[in-house]
Amino acid sequence: MAPTISLSEDAIDDLLYLARVNETSELSSYLSELCAQHHASAASILEAAVDEASGNTSLHYAAANGHLDTLKVLTTSESPAAAPAKEGTKPTPPNLNSPNAAGNTALHWAALNGHLECVKHLVALGADVSVLNKAGHDAIFEAELNDKEDVVAWLLVEGEGLEEGLGGEEKDENTEEAVEEVNKKLGGVEVKDGEKLGG
């Protein structure tokens, strides 16, 4: 569903910039100003704030740079384009699984840059771990390519939906082998429930 709000290029650039440089309080104020100006929710504003050329959103920039506080501000509103949340489930934040022009989601960017706390936050909100970018890579593969073993290990243990990305029934065997491999790379530090144990 396309956004129903039309933001100026300057407004989009400002939102993206504020998320990229972690100006959380200024971002919140500007978002409130845009909501009043357009008589719209913060979620609607954020869904409309997409760079035309790259497809990047403010969520992409906050995740890529590890700005957890800004990420939390950007994920507090329910997306108007999302399907209604089932009882007992959390509403979907705007742009949570939105791909940019290269097919990368905010989770891809947080993972490949090794921002584990951002990865955890996005997954807790329902980010789809199995989304493949245009290169055919999921967030785990991007993290592995960039030697972010802690992110890889956590996603393999905690990430839901991996059976789609790993080929269905083979998931359990592949996951166990991958976790063992990551544990070896971490120098024998065992990983359980996303936490490093021992040392």
C-alpha positions in Angstrom: 0.0 0.0 0.0 1.5 3.4 -1.0 1.7 6.2 1.5 -1.2 8.6 1.4 0.9 11.6 2.5 3.1 13.5 0.2 6.2 14.9 1.9 8.5 17.4 0.4 12.0 16.3 -0.6 13.4 18.6 2.1 11.2 17.0 4.8 12.2 13.5 3.7 15.9 14.5 3.7 15.6 16.1 7.2 13.9 12.9 8.7 16.6 10.7 7.1 19.4 12.9 8.3 18.1 13.2 11.9 17.9 9.4 12.1 21.3 8.9 10.6 23.1 11.3 13.0 21.1 10.1 16.1 19.4 13.4 16.9 16.6 11.6 18.7 15.0 14.6 20.5 15.2 16.8 17.4 13.7 13.9 15.3 10.8 13.5 17.8 10.1 17.2 17.6 10.3 17.4 13.9 8.1 14.3 13.5 5.5 16.0 15.8 5.6 19.1 13.7 5.1 17.2 10.5 2.2 15.3 12.1 0.5 18.6 13.0 1.2 20.1 9.5 -0.2 17.1 7.6 -2.9 16.0 10.2 -1.4 12.6 10.1 0.0 10.0 12.5 3.8 9.6 13.0 3.5 6.2 11.4 2.0 7.7 8.2 4.7 10.4 8.1 7.5 7.7 8.5 6.0 5.5 5.8 6.0 8.5 3.4 9.6 9.4 4.2 11.4 7.2 1.7 14.4 8.4 -0.3 13.2 8.3 -4.0 16.6 7.1 -5.4 17.8 4.6 -2.8 14.6 3.5 -1.2 16.1 4.1 2.2 14.0 5.0 5.2 14.9 6.6 8.5 14.7 3.1 10.0 17.5 2.0 7.6 19.8 4.8 8.8 19.1 4.3 12.5 19.7 0.6 12.2 22.8 0.9 10.0 24.4 3.3 12.5 23.5 1.4 15.7 21.3 4.2 17.0 19.0 2.2 19.3 17.4 5.2 21.0 16.4 6.6 17.6 15.3 3.2 16.4 13.0 3.0 19.4 11.4 6.4 18.5 10.9 5.2 14.9 9.3 2.0 15.9 6.7 3.2 18.5 3.9 3.8 16.0 1.8 1.2 14.2 2.0 1.2 10.5 -1.3 2.1 8.8 -0.4 -0.2 5.9 0.1 -3.2 8.2 -2.5 -5.9 8.5 -4.5 -5.6 11.7 -2.6 -7.1 14.6 -4.0 -10.3 16.0 -5.1 -10.3 19.6 -2.0 -10.6 21.8 0.4 -9.6 19.1 2.3 -6.3 18.7 1.4 -3.9 16.0 3.9 -3.6 13.1 6.0 -0.4 13.1 6.3 1.5 9.9 8.9 0.3 7.4 9.9 -2.6 9.6 10.4 -5.0 6.6 10.6 -2.4 3.8 13.4 -3.1 1.4 15.5 -0.4 -0.1 16.5 -0.3 -3.8 19.0 -3.1 -3.2 16.5 -5.2 -1.3 18.0 -4.6 2.1 15.8 -4.1 5.1 16.7 -2.3 8.3 17.5 -5.7 9.8 20.0 -6.4 7.0 21.8 -3.1 7.7 21.9 -3.6 11.5 23.2 -7.1 11.1 25.9 -6.4 8.5 27.2 -3.6 10.7 27.2 -5.7 13.8 24.7 -3.7 15.8 23.4 -6.6 18.0 21.1 -4.5 20.2 19.4 -3.0 17.1 19.1 -6.5 15.6 17.4 -7.8 18.8 15.0 -4.8 18.9 14.0 -5.2 15.3 13.5 -9.0 15.6 11.5 -8.5 18.8 9.2 -6.2 16.8 8.7 -8.8 14.1 11.4 -8.1 11.6 11.4 -10.9 9.1 14.8 -12.7 9.3 14.2 -14.7 6.1 13.9 -11.6 3.7 16.4 -11.9 0.9 18.0 -8.8 -0.7 18.6 -8.6 -4.4 21.9 -10.4 -4.0 19.9 -13.3 -2.5 21.3 -12.8 1.0 19.4 -12.7 4.3 20.5 -10.7 7.3 22.4 -13.6 8.7 24.4 -14.1 5.6 25.2 -10.3 5.5 26.4 -10.5 9.1 28.5 -13.5 8.3 30.1 -11.8 5.3 31.1 -8.9 7.5 32.5 -11.1 10.4 29.8 -10.2 12.8 29.8 -13.6 14.6 27.8 -12.4 17.6 25.0 -11.2 15.4 25.1 -14.5 13.4 25.0 -16.6 16.5 22.1 -14.7 18.0 20.0 -14.7 14.8 20.6 -18.4 14.3 19.3 -19.1 17.9 16.6 -16.5 18.2 15.6 -15.6 14.6 12.1 -16.9 13.7 11.2 -17.7 10.1 14.5 -19.2 9.2 13.0 -22.4 7.9 11.9 -20.4 4.8 15.4 -19.1 4.2 17.1 -22.3 5.0 14.9 -24.7 3.1 12.2 -25.9 5.4 12.9 -29.2 7.2 16.7 -28.8 7.0 16.5 -25.8 9.3 17.3 -27.6 12.6 20.3 -29.5 11.3 21.7 -26.4 9.4 21.1 -24.2 12.4 22.9 -26.5 14.8 25.8 -26.8 12.5 26.0 -23.1 11.9 25.9 -22.4 15.7 28.7 -24.9 16.3 30.8 -23.2 13.5 30.2 -19.8 15.0 31.1 -21.1 18.5 34.4 -22.4 17.1 35.1 -19.0 15.5 34.4 -17.3 18.8 37.2 -19.2 20.3 35.2 -21.8 22.2 32.9 -19.3 23.8 29.5 -21.1 24.0 26.5 -19.2 22.8 23.1 -20.0 24.3 19.9 -17.9 24.0 21.9 -15.2 22.3 24.2 -14.7 25.3 27.9 -15.4 25.4 28.7 -17.8 28.3 32.1 -18.5 29.9 35.2 -17.0 28.5 
